[in-house]
Amino acid sequence: MKKPNITAAAAKKIAPETLHRLGKIHPDAHCELDHEGAFQLLCATVLSAQTTDVAVNKITPGLFAKYPDAAALAKAKPEAVEALINKIGMFRQKTKNLIGLSKALVEKHGGEVPKNMDDLVALPGVGRKTANVVLGVMWNIPEGVVVDTHVGRITQRLGWTKNSDPAKIEQDLVKLLPQKEWDQASHILIFHGRRICFAIKPNCEGCGVNDVCPCAFKAEKVGRKNAPPRKRPAAAAKTR
């Protein structure tokens, strides 16, 4: 099994070239959240926190059929929204955020999704990650790179960052990659994470950039949150 012959420092220098190679491996990389327009994408991205895109795509058709725009969702009763999204995690908090951001859009932005970071992150439940998804996918004007679990894991393995905090990883990536690549970079890395560079048992052998990955063939313990040790149940007392 061939071992990588590149250091993290060298890997950083060729990060744009490596991203280009990954783009050829995943030419269909795109946002996998189903949506029609900026409002639906904003809501879907808020719903996707700690939930898979597949799970979100199963519930959004019913949600958007009943609440097609901010004006409609702003008037929704929480229990009605909860009933539509309760198959995903944190559905009560996400319901609060969806209704809250819809009210803010109606009151402050005429029901339209703003096209700048400051106004987006001022909305309930919207952080930089969500804002950059919307800005990048809808208008190709992201102010940074979206860093989810896949992006964080893979960029650590590729040697592009030593950080584990998403905000710090984003700072590292915007220094390494051309701004015109920021939006597509996240989609490419997410596709690579979902299809090849898995958290557990990454397919290093089948990876098209294993020659420029400092962690190739030893990547499994890199970029993953350490799971807490499982607690064994106390042994039952023996009866005499």
Phi, psi and omega in degrees: 000122183290134178264151181295147181236053181210144178267165178298322180297318179290324180296324179297320184295332182251019182306314179299322179293319178296319177299320178299319178294319177296325178298325178288329177289326182236067184293343181263012183301130182198170175292125184263011173275120180293133181196157171230098179095168186294322182296315180295321179295318178301312180296315181297322180291321175299319179293335187282354179302123180054031179216148181284154176299324180300315180295320179295317182296341179281333185257338185291329178303316179292321180296312184283337176294323181273326182231083187285344182211177183297322181299320180289315183290331179296334182264000185289150174274136183308318182295330179288320178290317179303321180296334181272337186239012187286005177270359177244164182291153177055036187295331179290315178294321180293326175298315179300318180293317181298314180292320180295315180292328178294318177298319180294321179297319180291315185286327188247342187227020178061026179084359182259152178280124181292156184254032178217154186298313185301314181290325181292313183288349175281349180281145179303131176079005183250119176248188182300320181300308180298316181299317180292327175300310183294313181298321182284311184290316185280320189230002181053042177229051180293151177259011179182189179256131177293126180243103173255192183296323180293312181298316179299313182297312186288321180291330173292317180293324180284352179084012182280342180207151174254358184273155175246344177283126183306320181296320180287324176298317179300317179299320179294318185290322181291339176279331184272326189252145177298144183302325181294346181260355188301316182292308183293332180304316182295319180295319180296313181293323177295316177299318181296322179291326182278340187245335185225305186270067184293157177298314178251132180054060177298145182274069181298324181299323182264009182275130183283355178236025181294342179285343180240023179248115181299341183255008182304135178070006175212032191272344192301326183270004182257133175080013178245143175287134179291121179286139179295146180298141180288136179274128177277139178296143179298140181294137179293141180294138181284136177275143182258000000 
